[in-house]
Amino acid sequence: MGIFFDTINGKQTNRAPVMTKIWLDLAAKLTGKAPLPLFSDSAAAAETVVEAAIRTENDCSRLFLFAPRQIEVTEQGAFHVRNGRVIGKVDARGGCATLLSDPADLDLSDPATAIHYNIYKCREPLMPTVADVQRLRIPTPAEYEAVFGKTVEACQQRAAGRLDLAGDCNSGTLAFCVAMNGMSKALMDIYDEPELLHAMMERGIDLSIQTAKFLISKGIRILRYNDSAANMNVISPDCWREFIKPHITRFCKEVHAFCPEARIYCHICGGVMPILRDLVETGLDCIAPLDPLGGNSIEEIRRVTEDSVMLMGGMNTLSFLNRTPEQVEEEARACILAGRKNNGRFAVGSGCAMPPNATAESILALARASRALADG
């Protein structure tokens, strides 16, 4: 394990680790690969994200379990094909999701589909009832291994001695509900169908826990739990405490009981200032990504949490588009000084997913800032 794992474990390190949030589109650009072929090669996609993090001198990379897909490209775009039939168009210029024409084509009994359900989108709700929730079959350890075992091993081999890996456990809470039923229904269900929302979150957390256990069995000790939708720019603190907190708490409790060495960070886009103490109480080891665009302040977050958890992120995501590498470096220095104040545990990184047009030079500025501060 490297400097990121040491930092999250409370060891004194000579500099702040770097972790930006590189998605597949930017990873392809940084490594000089065509993105479309990666959509149909889940192993190559995962390795490309790791390679991009290495080339931009990150100290930790997200490890994604991309769902295998058969993709066919025509003049009209990229299409997801299953059993010789097109089931939807692929968003080749955004999140890489398959926009299903028919919700019946979301096969939740398929282990690869269940593990990475959020690459599927549909204009209609995919889980409108509790009975639909129960259709989601939690994959067995053997099924995880058969689909993703070699991918994890290849990424570990590529990362060895270069950076740590954070295995993606996806979401079981609001982001899971949004992926399945869309933002409008997920939010309205808070008031209209709270029983459905809780049932979805129970099942979603079951899946996230099983994913965590698989990753741990492969030697991964840093885990990413995502709930990008459950921020204070979208829902109220009271709603968060009622619907989100108990489920994330269960995730942390069960994962830590399964492997006390595992360390969990939660990615919540947008504002988190009103729920900082609640996040600590869930059992998380790290709070991220602290985007200032969501109203977050590293100084205030550190004051409230003290050093009970590691903090990560802090960089204005748009800085990687709108500022020079020198300006990005200066911003990173300020983030690091605030985050490491009084020997606080901190990793500097982007406040959310990196813009696809970000340059390698702007990302490398974070490593330069970290090393410059270490050198005094």
N, C-alpha and C positions, 0 to 999 in steps of 0.2 A: 504494500500500500504506500501511497505517496503523501505529499504535503497536504492535500485536501483532507484525506482521512485523518492524518495527524491533527489537523486543526479542529475538525469537528469533534475529535476525542479529547480536546483540551490541552494538547501538547503545545508548548511554546515553539513557534516556528519563526525563522528569521524574516519571513515576508508573508504577505497575504496571498493565498492561492487565487487563481483566476478561473472562472467558469462562466462562459457566455452560453446563450441558449441557441445553438445552431440547429436549424431545421433542414430538411432534405433539400429544399430548393437552393439555399445558400451553400450547403455542403457540396452540392454538385458543382456550383460555380467555383468555389475555392479549390476544388480538386481537379477542375478541368474536365468534368464528366458531363455527358448529356443526361438530363434528368429523366426523360421518359423511359429509357431502358431500366432505370432503377425502380420504377413503379412495379415492374413484374419480377424483380429479383430482390426479395426481402433481405437476403443475407448481404448482398452487395450494398443495399441501401443502408443497413445498419453500420457496415464497415466504413462507408463513405462519410457518415456523420462523425465517426471516431477519427478518421483520417483528417477531416477538416479541423477538428479540435486540436489535433497534434500539430498541424501546419501553422496554426495561429497561436501556438504556445499556451494553450489552456492547460490547467492542471487537473481537470476533470471533464469528462464528456458524458452526456446522456446516452444510455444504451437502449435503443428502441427495438421492440419486437414487432416489426412491420408484418402485416398479414400478407401471405403469398397471394398474388393475383395474376391472372392471365390478361395481358393488356394488348390490344390491337390498335394500331395507329392508322388513321385514314386522313383524307383531306379535311374531313369534318371534325377531327380531333382524336383524342385517345379514349378508348372504350374498354370497359371491364367485361370480359367474356367468361361465361361459366357453362361448361358442357355444350359448347358450340353456339351459345345464345348470348346476345348482348343484354346485360342486366342494368347498365347505366353508363353515363359518360363520366370520365375522370377529370377532376378539376386540376388540370395540368399547370395552372398559373397561380394556384393558391395553396391550399392545405393538402392536396393530393388525394382528396376523398372521392369515393364513387357516389355519384348522385343516382340513387336507385329510381327506376321507373315504377317499380311495384314493390311495396313493403314486404310482400311475401318472399321476395328474393333475399331478405336478410335471414340467413340460415343460422339461428342461434344455437343449433345443436352441433354445429361444426366447431371444433376446438380452436382452429386458427382464427375464425371469425369472432368467436367470443373473446379471445384474448385481446384482440385489437379491434373491437367493435366500432371505434370512433372514426375509422376511415370510411364508414358508410353514412350517407346522409339521405334523407327522404323528405318530401314536402308534407307527408302525412306522418302522424305519430307511429312509432314502431312498437311502443309498449303502452297502448291506451288503457289496458286493464291489468289487474293483479295476475290474472291467468296468463297474460302475455309475459309478465315478469318471470314466471316460473318456467317459461320455455328456455330461458338462458341456462344452458348446461355448463357447470363449472368443469373445466378440463381436468383430467387426472394428471399426476406427475409424469406418467409415461407419455401422455399426449403432448404435454409441454416439451418433453425431451425429444420426441420424434419430430416435432415441427421446428423447434427453435434451439435445440441443444448445440448443434454444430455452429450456428450463427453466434451464440454467446461465446463459445470457445474460440472462434476465429477473431472476434473483437477483443477478447482477453489477450490473445497472443499478440495482436497488433498494438494493444495499449501497454503491454508489459514493460515496465521501466520508463514509460513515457508519461502516463497520466493514469488517474483513477477512473473507474467507471461507475456511473450512477444508474442502476437498473430502473427502468420505467415501469411503475405499477399501475399506471393510468389513474382513473378516478372511479370512486364508487358513490360519490355524493352528487352535488348539483351539476357538475360538468357531465357526469354520466347521464343524468336525467335530461339535460339539454341535448346531448348527443342522440339520445333515443327518441325524444318527443319534441324537440325544438325548444327554443328559448321561451316563446310565449306560453306554451302549455306548461312547461316546467315551472315557470314563475306563478302562473295562475293556479297550479295545483297546490301551492302553499296554502291557498285559501279555499279552493274548491274541492280538492281531493288529497288532503294531507296523508290519508292512509295509503294511497297509491304511491305518493312520494317516498314515504318511509319504507314501503315494501321494495321499491326500486333501489333505494340506498342500501338496504340490508343485503339484497342480492348483489349489488355492485361491489360492496365491501367484501363479500365472500370471494368474488372474482379477484379483487385487488390483493387480498390476503394470499390466495393460492398462487398468484403471479409472484408475489414477494417470496413465498416459500421456494418456488422453483428457482428464482434468481439466487437465493441464498444457497441452495443446494449446489449451484454451479460456482460458488465461491465469491459471489458479489456481496459486498457488505455495505454499500451505500445505495439507498433506495429513494426514488423520486415518487412522491404521491402528488397528483395534480388535482386541483379544483380551481381552475382559472375563472370559473363563473361565480364562485361564492365569495365575492368581495363586497366591500361596503359601498361601492359605486352602483351595485346591482340590488343587493338585499340589505335589510336592516340588521343591526347587531342582534336584536331579539330573535329574528328569524334564523340567523346563523346559529345562535345558541340552541334553538329548538330542533332544527333539522340537520345541521352539519356537524356540530361539535360532538354529539354522542357517537356518531358513526366513525369519525376520524379517530376518536379516542379508542374505539374498539379495534380499529386497524392497528394503531400504535401498540396497544396492549398485547394483542395476539402476536404481532410480528416480533416484538421485543421478548415475549415469552418463548417463542420458537427459537430465536437466536439473539441472545443478549448483546452480541457484538454488532448487530445490525444498527445502522444509523439512518434515520428517515428525515428527509427534508420535504416540505410542502410548498408547491408552487401555486400561489394565489395572486393572480393579476389584480391590479387596482388597489384600492385603499384597504389597509388592515389595522389602522391605528386604534379604532375602538375595541378590537377583539384581541389585542396583543396578549393580555394575561390569559385569555381563554385558549389561545394557540399554545402557550406554554403548558397549560393544564392538560392538554390532550396527550402529552407525552412526546411531541415532536422534538427532534434533535436540532433542527435548523428551520428558520423561516426565510422564505424567498418569494419573489425576487425584488421586492421593495422599490418598485418603480416610482420615481418622484412624480410622474405624470398622474399617478393615482392618489397623490397627496401624502405620500409617505416621507418621513424624515428619519434618516439614519440616526441622527443625534437623539431625537425623541424616542425612537424605538429602543435604542441602547439604554436610555435612561429608565424606561419602563421595564424592560426585560433583564436589565443588568447583564450578567453573563450566564444566565440560565440556559440559553440556547445560542447556537451559532447563527449569525446573520449572513445573508448572501444576496448579492445583486447591487442595487443602488444607483446604477447608471441610467440616465435618461436614454431610452431606446432610440429616440430620434437623433441623438447626438452622433450615432454611427452613420447617419445620412447627411446631417446638416452641419457638422463641425469637422474641422481638419484633424488629422491624427494628433497633432500637437495639442489641440484643444481637448480632444478626447483624453489624452494622457493627463492633462492638468485636472480634468474632472475626476478621473480615476484616482489621482493622488488625494484629492479632497475626500472622496468616498472612503478610501483606505484609512486615512487619518481619523475620520469620524468613527468608522467601524471598529478599528483596533484601539480606540481610546481606552486607557486603563487596562491594556492587554486583553481587550475583548476579542472573541473568536469571530473572524470575518473573512469572507471570500468576496472579491470584487467581481461583478459581472453585469450583464445586460439586465435591464429592468423587466424585460419580457423577451419573447422570441425575436431574434435578430432580424432586421429588415433583409429581404432577399438581395438587395442591391448594396449591402454593406461591403466594404473593401477589406482585404486582408490587413492592409496597413492600419486601418482604424481599430481592428480587433487586437492586433499586435501591440497597440499603444497601451493596453491594460497590463500586459506582461512587462513592458518597459517601466511603467509607473511603479509596479510592485517591486521590481528589482532596484530601481533608483532609490526608493525609500529604504530598502534593506541596506543599501550601500551607504546610506547617510548623506 
